[in-house]
């Protein structure tokens, strides 16, 4: 994984440490040193030093010869979400939407050709995919991804789709490039996107954009249902209007949050030893 930096200021050691953290997932929650080294493409001595450093920092723990991530890793992602101010704003609206629909709702942003979940309120359902904050899926297979891709310029879209997915799912062959372009044009015009069992059997969702203070699409939020329980007609007829209203409320509050005055404190230098207060 490492060794892809090209800039003069690229820090290879940092990249390798992040590669080690990224090796762990739901399918590999615990790994030996050899497994980490192989997954990250590192020599065993390098992987060992990185793991021990991460362990000392509290991001990794070891037991019985296996390494695991600790909950401290969540601080890395939540720092990003918290800096946006979006989660604190979105949470009560997501909870109200879920209470009204009885279905799960999530918020995601684009990262390369994938979406990454940054907020979620779930209800117990027999959905075939496990989703939590930080989960990534190929954007073209999700309603949220279609909303986010539709907001890109043609050049940005081409660059985004050229990047390989890091979601670990098989390559999607459900539509041609021309069909995708036509669908994204329709999504852009109507303001919402549907994904009907494209990501996994039984998973049906509708998504709408969340905009910042300048009107740019910065995130997408959805309502996800089980296809056997909720028809497309009900999803679009009952849940979509409420989803649009909720996304509008979140966008409006986020715009106010972004336009808030930011106070900066002026730090005064400490007096020199022996100086007389007030003297100049």
C-alpha positions in Angstrom: 0.0 0.0 0.0 2.8 2.4 0.9 5.3 3.8 -1.5 2.8 5.9 -3.6 3.7 9.4 -2.5 5.2 11.7 -5.1 5.4 15.1 -3.4 8.7 16.2 -1.7 6.9 16.5 1.7 5.2 13.1 1.6 5.9 11.2 4.9 6.2 7.6 4.1 6.2 6.4 7.7 2.9 8.2 8.4 1.4 6.6 5.3 2.5 3.2 6.4 1.0 3.7 9.9 -2.3 4.6 8.3 -2.1 1.6 6.0 -1.7 -0.6 9.1 -4.9 0.8 10.7 -6.7 0.4 7.4 -5.9 -3.3 7.3 -8.4 -4.1 10.0 -12.0 -4.5 9.1 -15.1 -6.6 10.0 -13.6 -9.6 8.2 -10.3 -9.2 9.9 -10.8 -7.8 13.4 -7.7 -9.5 14.8 -4.5 -10.3 12.9 -1.1 -11.6 13.7 2.1 -9.6 12.9 2.6 -11.7 9.8 -1.0 -11.1 8.6 -0.7 -7.3 9.1 2.6 -7.2 7.3 1.1 -9.1 4.4 -2.1 -7.1 4.3 -0.2 -3.8 4.4 2.6 -4.9 2.0 5.3 -4.3 4.6 8.3 -6.1 5.9 7.7 -7.8 9.2 10.2 -5.6 11.1 8.5 -2.5 9.8 5.0 -3.7 10.6 6.2 -4.7 14.1 7.6 -1.2 14.8 4.4 0.4 13.5 2.1 -1.9 15.5 4.1 -1.3 18.7 4.0 2.5 18.2 0.2 2.4 17.6 -0.1 0.2 20.7 1.8 2.7 22.8 -0.4 5.5 21.4 -3.5 3.5 22.4 -4.9 2.8 18.9 -4.0 -0.9 18.9 -4.0 -3.7 21.6 -2.3 -7.1 21.5 -3.4 -10.3 23.1 -2.3 -13.9 22.5 -0.1 -12.9 19.5 -2.9 -11.1 17.7 -3.5 -7.3 17.3 -6.8 -5.5 17.4 -7.9 -1.9 17.0 -9.2 -0.1 20.1 -12.1 2.3 20.3 -9.6 5.2 20.3 -9.5 4.8 16.5 -13.0 6.2 16.4 -11.6 9.6 17.6 -9.9 10.0 14.2 -13.1 9.8 12.3 -15.3 11.6 14.8 -12.8 14.5 14.9 -13.5 15.0 11.2 -17.3 14.8 11.7 -17.2 17.0 14.7 -15.1 19.6 12.9 -17.8 19.9 10.2 -20.4 20.6 12.9 -22.7 18.4 10.8 -23.3 15.5 13.2 -24.5 17.6 16.1 -26.9 19.4 13.8 -28.1 16.3 11.9 -28.6 13.9 14.8 -31.9 15.2 16.2 -33.3 15.5 12.7 -32.2 11.9 11.8 -33.7 10.6 15.0 -37.0 12.4 14.3 -37.0 11.1 10.7 -36.4 7.5 11.9 -39.2 7.8 14.5 -41.6 9.0 11.8 -40.7 6.4 9.1 -39.7 3.5 11.3 -36.7 3.0 9.0 -33.0 3.5 9.3 -31.5 6.8 8.0 -27.8 7.6 7.3 -25.7 10.4 6.0 -22.6 9.9 3.8 -20.0 11.9 2.0 -17.9 11.0 -1.1 -14.4 9.7 -0.7 -12.9 8.8 -4.1 -15.4 6.6 -5.9 -16.9 5.4 -2.6 -19.3 6.9 -0.1 -18.3 6.9 3.6 -21.0 7.0 6.3 -20.6 9.9 8.7 -23.8 9.7 10.6 -26.5 7.0 11.1 -29.6 6.2 13.2 -30.6 2.6 12.7 -33.6 0.4 13.6 -33.5 -3.4 13.9 -34.2 -4.8 10.4 -33.3 -7.9 8.5 -30.9 -6.0 6.2 -28.2 -8.1 4.5 -25.5 -5.4 5.0 -23.9 -4.2 8.2 -23.6 -0.4 8.2 -21.9 1.9 10.7 -20.1 5.1 10.8 -17.0 4.7 8.6 -18.5 2.0 6.4 -17.8 2.6 2.7 -19.6 1.4 -0.4 -19.1 2.0 -4.1 -21.0 5.2 -4.9 -22.5 4.0 -8.1 -24.4 1.3 -6.3 -26.0 3.5 -3.6 -28.7 6.2 -3.6 -26.5 8.5 -1.6 -23.6 8.0 -4.0 -25.7 8.8 -7.0 -26.8 12.1 -5.3 -23.2 13.0 -4.6 -21.9 12.0 -8.1 -24.7 14.0 -9.7 -23.4 17.1 -8.0 -20.0 16.8 -9.7 -18.9 18.5 -12.9 -18.2 16.2 -15.9 -14.5 16.5 -15.3 -14.8 15.8 -11.5 -17.1 12.9 -12.3 -14.7 11.3 -14.7 -11.8 11.7 -12.2 -13.9 10.3 -9.4 -15.1 7.2 -11.3 -11.6 6.5 -12.5 -10.5 5.8 -8.9 -10.7 2.2 -7.8 -13.2 1.5 -5.0 -11.8 0.6 -1.6 -15.0 -1.0 -0.4 -13.9 -4.5 -1.1 -17.1 -5.4 -3.1 -17.1 -7.1 -6.5 -17.0 -4.8 -9.5 -20.6 -3.7 -10.3 -21.7 -4.4 -13.9 -25.3 -3.4 -13.6 -25.2 -0.5 -16.0 -23.1 1.0 -18.8 -21.3 4.4 -18.5 -23.9 5.9 -20.8 -26.8 4.6 -18.6 -25.1 5.9 -15.5 -24.6 9.4 -17.1 -28.3 9.5 -18.1 -29.4 8.4 -14.6 -27.2 11.1 -12.9 -28.7 13.7 -15.2 -32.1 12.7 -14.0 -31.0 12.7 -10.4 -29.6 16.2 -10.8 -32.9 17.4 -12.3 -35.3 15.9 -9.8 -33.2 16.2 -6.6 -33.2 12.6 -5.4 -31.9 9.2 -6.2 -33.2 5.6 -5.9 -31.1 2.5 -5.4 -33.3 -0.6 -5.7 -31.4 -3.8 -4.7 -28.3 -2.6 -6.5 -26.0 -2.8 -3.4 -27.4 -6.1 -2.1 -30.5 -8.2 -2.4 -33.4 -6.7 -0.3 -31.8 -3.3 0.2 -33.8 -0.4 -1.2 -33.1 3.2 -0.5 -33.8 6.8 -1.5 -31.4 9.7 -0.9 -31.4 13.5 -1.2 -28.6 16.1 -1.0 -27.5 18.1 2.1 -26.1 21.5 1.2 -23.7 23.9 2.9 -24.1 27.6 3.3 -23.1 28.2 -0.3 -25.6 25.8 -1.7 -23.0 23.1 -2.6 -23.9 19.5 -2.1 -21.6 18.3 0.7 -23.4 15.2 1.9 -26.3 13.0 1.1 -28.9 11.4 3.5 -31.2 8.5 2.9 -33.9 6.2 4.1 -33.2 2.5 3.8 -35.9 -0.1 3.7 -36.2 -3.9 3.1 -37.6 -4.5 -0.3 -39.8 -7.3 0.9 -41.4 -5.0 3.4 -41.6 -1.6 1.7 -42.5 -1.1 -1.9 -40.9 1.5 -4.1 -44.2 3.3 -4.3 -44.4 3.7 -0.6 -40.8 4.6 -0.2 -41.2 7.4 -2.7 -44.7 8.4 -1.9 -44.5 8.5 2.0 -40.8 8.5 3.0 -39.3 10.7 0.3 -41.3 13.9 1.1 -40.3 13.6 4.8 -36.7 13.0 3.8 -36.6 16.1 1.6 -38.1 18.2 4.4 -35.5 16.8 6.9 -32.6 17.4 4.6 -33.8 20.9 4.0 -33.9 21.6 7.7 -30.4 20.2 8.2 -29.1 22.2 5.3 -30.6 25.4 6.7 -29.2 24.9 10.2 -25.8 23.9 8.9 -25.7 27.1 6.9 -26.5 29.1 10.0 -23.8 27.2 11.9 -21.2 27.9 9.2 -22.0 31.6 9.1 -21.7 32.0 12.9 -19.1 34.6 14.1 -15.9 33.0 15.2 -14.2 34.6 18.2 -10.5 34.4 18.4 -8.6 35.0 21.6 -5.5 37.2 21.6 -2.7 35.7 23.6 -0.6 38.1 25.6 3.0 37.3 26.2 4.0 36.3 29.7 5.9 39.1 31.6 9.7 38.7 31.6 11.2 37.7 34.9 11.7 40.8 37.1 9.6 43.0 34.9 7.3 45.5 36.6 3.6 45.0 35.7 2.3 48.0 33.7 5.8 49.3 32.9 6.7 50.0 29.3 
